[in-house]
Amino acid sequence: MRGWKLALTTVVLLAAGSATAFYFVDRFGEKGGAAPPPTQHGFAMPVPVTPVVKKTVPIYLEYSGRTESIRNIPLQARVTGYIAAQVAPDGADVKEGDLLYRIDPRDLQAALDQASAQAQRDAASLDYARANFNRGDELVKSGFVAKDTLDQRESAMRQAQAAVTMDQAAIRTAQLNLSYAEIRAPFSGRIGRNQAPIGTLVSVGGTTLNTLVQLDPIYVTFNPSEAELPDIQKAHAVGKVEVEVLVPAETEAHHKGELTFLDNVVDRATGTITARATIANGDFALLPGQYVRARLHLRDEPDALLVPQTALGSSQLGKYVYVVGTDNKAEQRLVTLGPTAGELVVVTKGVHEGDQIITGNLQKIGPGAPVQPLPPKPQSGS
């Protein structure tokens, strides 16, 4: 009987020990490790900490925007004729002056030849009229030619001179028309889909052959709020406002430029203003109509205090962080936040340089809770 009671007592003690071990595993999230060291008010929670970072931080404003081409024109013929060749294929990247289309030049060459022949004939008439006038000028002095006859000869000479001048203008026009048989790129860019196959009859200002879009540089349009406008204007007055552009799939900006336009009115319906940046796009990676993020670099903020964004908590009173206070007790600090810098965020009020910010086990502590700081881990920021 006594042996049975001893065995029952042993089972109860083992069960109590298991329950105690389970409490430590559940409370501190550790398996098989020793319990946290006891303090005057209980066990101290192990918490990872990191010091407040102090450094110069770039101040950005970020917006959603759309890309726009600086120039986007339809390619049209300046003379009437049949399309003889499409030199640049659909979607080709072309340079200024590159040949894109060729119109059948035979009719235009014939018009030039006709204008040249007419000029030669009128030049011969001018030579005769000039010689006739010179002879009459000598004869009128001796009385063999009447003054009226001389005036008629002078008039004929001047008419011949005018005809030659008109012929020269006709030749230049014919030469221009012949040059218009070759449609060249007025600027560098990318052409689109062909709309005039070979053999199509085109006319002046009629059929659109294709479109040419300038891609470098390119515009990015976005809409800052009325409240942000004073900061942007202040930065713009000081100097160039740099703008970085990121497409949704990018984490780093590969295209940069500067703010080049602020509209002169604020939209009363939205409280925003239209702004535009000119962005270098030498690789033609950005296309008109694309959704992007535009990030304006307003200035650099020296000696800014930063904490990890993962250390932030939120309550009805606002954002807060936990700091290791005196006697290794958690101290809750309400903070005022500034811009973000990678994984860090600027704190303008609430912390001081040298404070140890608690970054983990935040749900297991409260104000005044005893904590055991763990060695800090290096933080990264942009």
C-alpha positions as CSV (number, residue, x, y, z in Angstrom):
1,M,0.0,0.0,0.0
2,R,2.8,2.4,0.9
3,G,4.6,1.6,-2.4
4,W,1.4,2.4,-4.4
5,K,1.2,5.9,-2.7
6,L,4.8,6.5,-3.5
7,A,4.3,5.7,-7.1
8,L,1.3,8.0,-7.3
9,T,3.3,10.9,-5.8
10,T,6.0,10.5,-8.3
11,V,3.5,10.7,-11.2
12,V,2.0,13.9,-9.9
13,L,5.5,15.5,-9.5
14,L,6.4,14.6,-13.0
15,A,3.2,16.0,-14.4
16,A,3.8,19.2,-12.5
17,G,7.3,19.5,-13.9
18,S,6.0,18.9,-17.4
19,A,3.4,21.7,-17.0
20,T,6.1,24.1,-15.8
21,A,8.3,23.3,-18.8
22,F,5.3,23.8,-21.1
23,Y,4.7,27.2,-19.5
24,F,8.2,28.3,-20.3
25,V,8.1,27.0,-23.9
26,D,4.7,28.8,-24.5
27,R,5.7,32.0,-22.7
28,F,9.1,32.6,-24.1
29,G,9.0,30.7,-27.4
30,E,12.1,28.6,-26.7
31,K,12.4,24.8,-26.9
32,G,14.7,23.0,-24.7
33,G,16.5,26.2,-23.5
34,A,16.9,27.5,-20.0
35,A,14.2,29.8,-18.6
36,P,15.0,33.5,-18.7
37,P,16.8,34.8,-15.6
38,P,14.5,35.9,-12.8
39,T,14.3,39.5,-11.8
40,Q,12.7,41.4,-8.9
41,H,9.3,41.4,-10.8
42,G,9.5,38.1,-12.6
43,F,11.3,36.7,-15.6
44,A,12.9,39.1,-18.2
45,M,11.8,38.6,-21.8
46,P,14.8,38.3,-24.2
47,V,14.3,41.0,-26.9
48,P,16.5,41.9,-29.9
49,V,17.5,45.6,-29.9
50,T,19.1,48.0,-32.2
51,P,20.5,51.5,-31.6
52,V,19.0,54.6,-33.1
53,V,20.7,55.3,-36.4
54,K,21.9,58.9,-37.0
55,K,22.8,59.9,-40.6
56,T,22.0,62.2,-43.5
57,V,18.8,61.1,-45.2
58,P,17.6,62.1,-48.7
59,I,14.1,63.5,-48.6
60,Y,11.8,62.3,-51.3
61,L,8.3,62.7,-52.5
62,E,6.9,59.8,-54.5
63,Y,4.0,59.8,-56.9
64,S,2.2,57.6,-59.4
65,G,2.7,58.9,-62.9
66,R,2.4,58.2,-66.6
67,T,5.0,58.4,-69.4
68,E,4.3,60.7,-72.4
69,S,6.2,61.2,-75.6
70,I,7.6,64.6,-76.2
71,R,6.8,64.3,-79.9
72,N,4.4,61.9,-81.6
73,I,3.5,62.6,-85.2
74,P,1.8,60.9,-88.1
75,L,4.0,60.4,-91.2
76,Q,2.2,61.8,-94.3
77,A,3.2,62.4,-97.9
78,R,3.9,65.9,-99.1
79,V,3.4,64.9,-102.8
80,T,1.0,62.7,-104.6
81,G,2.2,59.3,-105.8
82,Y,2.4,55.6,-105.3
83,I,4.3,54.0,-102.4
84,A,7.3,52.3,-104.0
85,A,9.1,51.0,-100.9
86,Q,9.0,50.8,-97.1
87,V,12.6,51.0,-96.1
88,A,12.3,50.9,-92.3
89,P,10.4,47.9,-91.0
90,D,7.5,48.2,-88.5
91,G,8.6,49.1,-85.0
92,A,12.1,50.0,-86.1
93,D,14.2,52.5,-84.0
94,V,15.4,55.2,-86.4
95,K,17.7,58.1,-86.3
96,E,17.0,61.6,-87.5
97,G,17.3,61.7,-91.3
98,D,16.9,58.0,-91.8
99,L,14.9,57.0,-95.0
100,L,11.5,55.5,-94.0
101,Y,9.4,55.4,-97.2
102,R,10.0,56.0,-100.9
103,I,7.3,57.3,-103.3
104,D,7.6,56.5,-107.1
105,P,9.6,59.5,-108.3
106,R,9.1,59.2,-112.1
107,D,6.3,61.8,-112.4
108,L,8.2,64.1,-110.1
109,Q,11.4,63.7,-112.1
110,A,9.4,64.5,-115.3
111,A,8.1,67.7,-113.8
112,L,11.6,68.8,-112.9
113,D,12.8,68.1,-116.4
114,Q,10.0,70.1,-117.9
115,A,10.7,73.0,-115.6
116,S,14.4,72.9,-116.6
117,A,13.5,72.9,-120.3
118,Q,11.2,75.9,-119.9
119,A,14.0,77.7,-118.1
120,Q,16.4,77.1,-120.9
121,R,13.9,78.4,-123.5
122,D,13.1,81.5,-121.6
123,A,16.9,82.1,-121.0
124,A,17.3,82.1,-124.8
125,S,14.5,84.6,-125.2
126,L,16.1,86.8,-122.6
127,D,19.4,86.8,-124.5
128,Y,17.7,87.9,-127.7
129,A,15.6,90.6,-125.9
130,R,18.7,92.0,-124.2
131,A,20.7,92.1,-127.5
132,N,17.8,93.8,-129.3
133,F,17.5,96.4,-126.6
134,N,21.3,97.1,-126.7
135,R,21.2,97.7,-130.5
136,G,18.2,100.0,-130.2
137,D,19.9,102.0,-127.5
138,E,22.7,102.9,-130.0
139,L,20.3,103.5,-132.9
140,V,18.0,105.8,-130.9
141,K,20.9,108.2,-130.4
142,S,21.4,108.6,-134.2
143,G,17.7,108.9,-134.8
144,F,17.3,105.6,-136.8
145,V,15.0,104.1,-134.0
146,A,12.1,105.9,-132.4
147,K,12.1,106.3,-128.6
148,D,8.8,104.3,-128.4
149,T,10.4,101.4,-130.2
150,L,13.2,101.4,-127.7
151,D,10.8,101.4,-124.8
152,Q,9.0,98.3,-126.3
153,R,12.3,96.5,-126.6
154,E,13.1,97.3,-122.9
155,S,9.7,96.0,-121.9
156,A,10.3,92.8,-123.8
157,M,13.7,92.4,-122.1
158,R,12.3,92.8,-118.6
159,Q,9.4,90.4,-119.3
160,A,12.0,87.8,-120.4
161,Q,14.0,88.4,-117.2
162,A,10.8,87.8,-115.1
163,A,10.1,84.6,-117.1
164,V,13.6,83.3,-116.3
165,T,13.0,84.1,-112.6
166,M,9.7,82.3,-112.6
167,D,11.4,79.3,-114.2
168,Q,14.1,79.2,-111.5
169,A,11.3,79.1,-108.9
170,A,9.6,76.3,-110.7
171,I,12.8,74.3,-110.8
172,R,13.3,74.7,-107.1
173,T,9.7,73.6,-106.5
174,A,10.1,70.6,-108.7
175,Q,13.4,69.7,-106.9
176,L,11.6,70.0,-103.5
177,N,8.8,67.7,-104.7
178,L,11.3,65.2,-106.0
179,S,13.0,65.2,-102.6
180,Y,9.6,64.7,-100.9
181,A,9.5,61.3,-102.7
182,E,11.8,60.1,-99.9
183,I,10.1,60.3,-96.5
184,R,12.7,60.6,-93.8
185,A,12.6,60.7,-90.0
186,P,12.4,64.3,-88.8
187,F,13.7,63.2,-85.4
188,S,15.1,60.1,-83.7
189,G,12.5,57.7,-82.3
190,R,10.5,54.5,-83.1
191,I,8.0,54.0,-85.9
192,G,4.8,52.0,-85.4
193,R,2.7,49.8,-87.6
194,N,2.7,50.4,-91.4
195,Q,-0.6,51.8,-92.7
196,A,0.3,52.2,-96.4
197,P,1.4,49.0,-98.1
198,I,3.5,49.2,-101.3
199,G,1.3,50.4,-104.2
200,T,-0.9,52.6,-102.1
201,L,-1.8,55.9,-103.8
202,V,-1.1,58.7,-101.3
203,S,-1.8,62.4,-101.5
204,V,-0.7,65.6,-99.8
205,G,-2.1,65.6,-96.3
206,G,-4.2,62.5,-97.0
207,T,-3.2,58.9,-96.0
208,T,-1.1,58.4,-92.9
209,L,1.7,56.1,-93.7
210,N,2.9,55.4,-90.1
211,T,3.6,57.2,-86.8
212,L,6.9,58.2,-85.3
213,V,7.3,58.6,-81.6
214,Q,10.2,60.2,-79.8
215,L,11.4,58.1,-76.9
216,D,14.6,59.8,-75.7
217,P,14.1,61.9,-73.6
218,I,10.5,61.1,-72.5
219,Y,8.0,62.9,-70.2
220,V,6.7,61.6,-66.9
221,T,3.5,63.4,-65.7
222,F,2.3,63.2,-62.1
223,N,0.1,65.2,-59.7
224,P,1.5,66.5,-56.4
225,S,-1.0,67.7,-53.9
226,E,-1.6,71.3,-53.0
227,A,-0.1,70.8,-49.6
228,E,3.2,69.5,-51.1
229,L,3.4,72.3,-53.7
230,P,5.3,74.8,-51.4
231,D,8.1,72.2,-50.7
232,I,8.5,71.4,-54.4
233,Q,8.5,75.1,-55.4
234,K,11.1,75.9,-52.7
235,A,13.4,73.1,-53.9
236,H,12.8,74.2,-57.5
237,A,13.8,77.7,-56.7
238,V,17.1,76.6,-55.2
239,G,18.2,74.5,-58.2
240,K,17.5,71.4,-60.2
241,V,15.0,69.0,-58.7
242,E,16.2,65.5,-59.6
243,V,13.5,62.9,-60.4
244,E,13.9,59.1,-60.4
245,V,11.5,56.9,-62.3
246,L,10.7,53.3,-61.4
247,V,8.5,50.8,-63.2
248,P,6.3,48.6,-61.0
249,A,8.7,45.6,-61.3
250,E,11.8,47.6,-60.3
251,T,13.2,48.2,-56.9
252,E,16.0,50.5,-58.1
253,A,15.7,53.5,-60.4
254,H,17.3,53.0,-63.8
255,H,16.0,56.2,-65.3
256,K,16.7,59.7,-64.0
257,G,15.9,63.3,-65.1
258,E,14.7,66.5,-63.6
259,L,11.5,68.4,-62.9
260,T,10.9,70.7,-65.9
261,F,7.2,71.8,-65.6
262,L,4.7,72.9,-63.0
263,D,1.3,74.0,-64.1
264,N,0.0,77.4,-63.3
265,V,-3.3,76.3,-61.8
266,V,-4.4,73.9,-59.1
267,D,-7.3,71.6,-59.9
268,R,-10.1,72.7,-57.5
269,A,-11.8,69.3,-57.9
270,T,-8.8,67.2,-56.8
271,G,-6.6,69.7,-55.0
272,T,-3.6,68.7,-57.1
273,I,-1.4,70.3,-59.7
274,T,0.1,68.8,-62.9
275,A,3.8,68.4,-62.9
276,R,6.1,66.9,-65.5
277,A,9.7,65.6,-65.5
278,T,12.0,65.1,-68.5
279,I,13.7,61.7,-68.2
280,A,16.6,60.3,-70.1
281,N,15.6,57.1,-71.9
282,G,18.5,56.1,-74.0
283,D,17.7,52.4,-73.9
284,F,14.1,53.0,-75.0
285,A,12.9,51.0,-72.0
286,L,10.1,53.4,-71.2
287,L,7.2,53.7,-73.6
288,P,4.5,56.4,-73.8
289,G,1.4,55.6,-71.7
290,Q,3.3,53.4,-69.2
291,Y,2.5,53.4,-65.5
292,V,5.5,54.4,-63.3
293,R,6.5,55.8,-60.0
294,A,8.2,59.2,-59.9
295,R,10.4,60.0,-56.9
296,L,11.4,63.7,-56.4
297,H,14.6,64.4,-54.4
298,L,13.8,67.6,-52.6
299,R,16.8,67.9,-50.3
300,D,19.1,66.0,-47.8
301,E,18.3,66.0,-44.1
302,P,21.4,65.9,-42.0
303,D,21.6,64.2,-38.6
304,A,18.3,62.4,-39.0
305,L,17.4,59.8,-36.3
306,L,16.1,56.5,-37.8
307,V,14.6,53.3,-36.4
308,P,13.5,50.1,-38.1
309,Q,10.0,50.1,-39.4
310,T,9.5,46.7,-37.9
311,A,9.8,48.2,-34.4
312,L,6.8,50.5,-34.9
313,G,3.6,49.8,-33.0
314,S,0.2,51.6,-33.3
315,S,-2.4,52.6,-30.7
316,Q,-5.2,55.1,-30.4
317,L,-2.6,57.7,-29.3
318,G,-0.5,57.1,-32.5
319,K,2.7,55.4,-33.5
320,Y,5.1,54.2,-30.8
321,V,8.3,52.2,-30.2
322,Y,9.6,50.3,-27.2
323,V,12.9,51.5,-25.7
324,V,15.1,49.7,-23.2
325,G,14.8,52.0,-20.2
326,T,16.3,52.0,-16.7
327,D,16.7,48.7,-14.9
328,N,16.2,47.0,-18.3
329,K,12.5,47.7,-18.4
330,A,10.5,48.3,-21.6
331,E,9.6,52.0,-22.0
332,Q,6.9,52.9,-24.5
333,R,7.6,56.1,-26.5
334,L,5.1,57.9,-28.8
335,V,6.9,59.0,-31.9
336,T,6.4,61.4,-34.8
337,L,7.5,59.9,-38.1
338,G,9.2,61.5,-41.1
339,P,10.1,59.9,-44.5
340,T,11.2,56.4,-44.9
341,A,14.7,55.3,-46.0
342,G,14.7,51.7,-47.0
343,E,13.9,49.5,-44.0
344,L,14.3,52.5,-41.7
345,V,12.0,55.4,-41.0
346,V,13.0,58.9,-39.7
347,V,11.7,59.8,-36.3
348,T,11.4,63.5,-35.7
349,K,10.2,63.3,-32.1
350,G,10.2,60.7,-29.4
351,V,13.6,59.1,-29.5
352,H,17.2,60.2,-28.9
353,E,20.6,59.2,-30.2
354,G,21.8,56.2,-28.2
355,D,18.4,54.8,-27.4
356,Q,18.1,51.0,-27.7
357,I,15.0,50.2,-29.8
358,I,13.3,46.9,-29.2
359,T,12.7,45.2,-32.5
360,G,11.3,41.8,-31.6
361,N,8.9,40.0,-29.2
362,L,6.8,43.2,-29.2
363,Q,3.5,41.3,-28.6
364,K,4.9,39.7,-25.5
365,I,6.0,42.9,-23.6
366,G,4.2,46.0,-22.3
367,P,5.2,49.3,-20.7
368,G,7.4,48.5,-17.7
369,A,8.0,44.9,-18.6
370,P,11.4,43.5,-17.6
371,V,13.5,42.7,-20.7
372,Q,16.8,41.1,-21.5
373,P,18.5,42.9,-24.4
374,L,20.1,40.7,-27.0
375,P,23.1,41.8,-29.1
376,P,22.0,44.2,-31.8
377,K,21.9,43.2,-35.5
378,P,23.2,45.6,-38.2
379,Q,20.5,47.6,-39.9
380,S,20.5,48.6,-43.6
381,G,19.0,51.7,-45.1
382,S,19.0,53.3,-48.6
